[in-house]
Amino acid sequence: MTGQPASHESLPDGLTGLTVRGVEIIDALADLYGELHVVQVEAVGERLHAPARTVADAWAQRRETYRQWLEAGGFVVAAEGGDDIAAFAIVGITSGYAGWDVGAALGEVKDFVVGRAWRRRGVGRALLGVVASELADRGIAHWRLNVVVGNDDAVAFYRREGFDLTAVTLTGPPRTVMQRSPPGRTEARGSDG
Ligand SMILES: CC(C)(COP(=O)(O)OP(=O)(O)OC[C@H]1O[C@@H](n2cnc3c(N)ncnc32)[C@H](O)[C@@H]1OP(=O)(O)O)[C@@H](O)C(=O)NCCC(=O)NCCS
């Protein structure tokens, strides 16, 4: 169903539909990814003990990762309004768990963002519904996602949509590391450097 309208029920006026897309849409996701990056950086604060990248630098990295996920069988669900993308979810396909029988494959919502102007109007709910349908069409019943700590709005949204908390990520304090530069010399880099 790639590229075909998946649903336009219950979308606010101005949005023409939700479509399942692939790598061809990546460049149109840059601005919305930027909005997500800003939300995540603000939510995490100092906890990662590392400087946040600029939106442009973050996108340059994320864009390549998006390409890899999509080429490995993932997909994007996009909410489209005219020439613009109002919201999107990017979903990767990963192996099922060893310890629980969820089937061979698991869906993982990697990034999910509704543009500021479209929030609290049911777009996120509709988008998530199409993600679930697309996974089901591919024989995948189970799915998961991560939310950075501090993004309480997103947690409230996912809980409202039926998600349960099943894992916690802890980030250790950064350690001083030795990095080679140039060949033959080493240089201390890290929290005190
Ligand atoms: C989180 C986000 C995806 C929600 O999308 P949305 O389109 O605004 O959500 P919906 O309008 O479909 O809301 C569905 C339900 O979720 C809940 N919800 C949504 N946003 C919420 C918020 N900010 N606070 C509390 N509950 C919220 C509501 O209960 C809502 O149902 P209701 O309107 O009937 O009460 C959107 O706010 C967003 O993109 N935020 C910035 C990026 C982000 O944090 N992405 C998630 C990264 S993991």
The ligand as an SDF file (V2000), in Angstrom:
LIG
                    3D

 48 50  0  0  0  0  0  0  0  0999 V2000
    2.9770   13.7640   21.3740 C   0  0  0  0  0  0  0  0  0  0  0  0
    2.2970   14.1200   20.0490 C   0  0  0  0  0  0  0  0  0  0  0  0
    2.8130   13.1710   18.9560 C   0  0  0  0  0  0  0  0  0  0  0  0
    0.7770   13.9440   20.1980 C   0  0  0  0  0  0  0  0  0  0  0  0
    0.1560   14.1800   18.9450 O   0  0  0  0  0  0  0  0  0  0  0  0
   -1.2390   14.9390   18.8590 P   0  0  0  0  0  0  0  0  0  0  0  0
   -1.6920   14.9310   17.4570 O   0  0  0  0  0  0  0  0  0  0  0  0
   -1.1020   16.2690   19.5060 O   0  0  0  0  0  0  0  0  0  0  0  0
   -2.1770   13.9940   19.7670 O   0  0  0  0  0  0  0  0  0  0  0  0
   -3.7610   13.7620   19.5990 P   0  0  0  0  0  0  0  0  0  0  0  0
   -4.4390   15.0620   19.3530 O   0  0  0  0  0  0  0  0  0  0  0  0
   -4.0200   12.6640   18.6240 O   0  0  0  0  0  0  0  0  0  0  0  0
   -4.1140   13.2710   21.0770 O   0  0  0  0  0  0  0  0  0  0  0  0
   -4.6050   11.9820   21.4070 C   0  0  0  0  0  0  0  0  0  0  0  0
   -4.7530   11.8890   22.9180 C   0  0  0  0  0  0  0  0  0  0  0  0
   -3.4730   11.9210   23.5340 O   0  0  0  0  0  0  0  0  0  0  0  0
   -3.4940   12.7510   24.7100 C   0  0  0  0  0  0  0  0  0  0  0  0
   -2.5400   13.8530   24.5520 N   0  0  0  0  0  0  0  0  0  0  0  0
   -2.0500   14.3650   23.4040 C   0  0  0  0  0  0  0  0  0  0  0  0
   -1.1870   15.3540   23.6440 N   0  0  0  0  0  0  0  0  0  0  0  0
   -1.1390   15.4910   24.9870 C   0  0  0  0  0  0  0  0  0  0  0  0
   -0.4510   16.3710   25.8500 C   0  0  0  0  0  0  0  0  0  0  0  0
    0.3650   17.3170   25.3780 N   0  0  0  0  0  0  0  0  0  0  0  0
   -0.6480   16.2370   27.1780 N   0  0  0  0  0  0  0  0  0  0  0  0
   -1.4900   15.3090   27.6720 C   0  0  0  0  0  0  0  0  0  0  0  0
   -2.1910   14.4470   26.8910 N   0  0  0  0  0  0  0  0  0  0  0  0
   -2.0100   14.5410   25.5650 C   0  0  0  0  0  0  0  0  0  0  0  0
   -4.8970   13.2880   24.8610 C   0  0  0  0  0  0  0  0  0  0  0  0
   -5.5480   12.4900   25.8300 O   0  0  0  0  0  0  0  0  0  0  0  0
   -5.5080   13.0860   23.5080 C   0  0  0  0  0  0  0  0  0  0  0  0
   -6.8350   12.6930   23.5660 O   0  0  0  0  0  0  0  0  0  0  0  0
   -8.0070   13.7640   23.8190 P   0  0  0  0  0  0  0  0  0  0  0  0
   -7.6650   14.9460   22.9530 O   0  0  0  0  0  0  0  0  0  0  0  0
   -9.2140   12.9990   23.4020 O   0  0  0  0  0  0  0  0  0  0  0  0
   -7.9310   14.0730   25.2600 O   0  0  0  0  0  0  0  0  0  0  0  0
    2.5700   15.6030   19.6380 C   0  0  0  0  0  0  0  0  0  0  0  0
    2.2320   16.4330   20.7180 O   0  0  0  0  0  0  0  0  0  0  0  0
    3.9960   15.8920   19.2390 C   0  0  0  0  0  0  0  0  0  0  0  0
    4.3800   15.6740   18.1120 O   0  0  0  0  0  0  0  0  0  0  0  0
    4.8140   16.4130   20.1740 N   0  0  0  0  0  0  0  0  0  0  0  0
    6.1680   16.8570   19.8970 C   0  0  0  0  0  0  0  0  0  0  0  0
    7.0830   15.7510   19.4240 C   0  0  0  0  0  0  0  0  0  0  0  0
    7.0650   14.5820   20.3560 C   0  0  0  0  0  0  0  0  0  0  0  0
    7.1750   14.7010   21.5580 O   0  0  0  0  0  0  0  0  0  0  0  0
    6.9630   13.3910   19.7480 N   0  0  0  0  0  0  0  0  0  0  0  0
    6.9900   12.1340   20.4670 C   0  0  0  0  0  0  0  0  0  0  0  0
    8.4050   11.6990   20.5470 C   0  0  0  0  0  0  0  0  0  0  0  0
    8.5310   10.1040   21.2520 S   0  0  0  0  0  0  0  0  0  0  0  0
  1  2  1  0
  2  3  1  0
  2  4  1  0
  2 36  1  0
  4  5  1  0
  5  6  1  0
  6  7  2  0
  6  8  1  0
  6  9  1  0
  9 10  1  0
 10 11  2  0
 10 12  1  0
 10 13  1  0
 13 14  1  0
 14 15  1  0
 15 16  1  0
 15 30  1  0
 16 17  1  0
 17 18  1  0
 17 28  1  0
 18 19  1  0
 18 27  1  0
 19 20  2  0
 20 21  1  0
 21 22  1  0
 21 27  2  0
 22 23  1  0
 22 24  2  0
 24 25  1  0
 25 26  2  0
 26 27  1  0
 28 29  1  0
 28 30  1  0
 30 31  1  0
 31 32  1  0
 32 33  2  0
 32 34  1  0
 32 35  1  0
 36 37  1  0
 36 38  1  0
 38 39  2  0
 38 40  1  0
 40 41  1  0
 41 42  1  0
 42 43  1  0
 43 44  2  0
 43 45  1  0
 45 46  1  0
 46 47  1  0
 47 48  1  0
M  END
$$$$
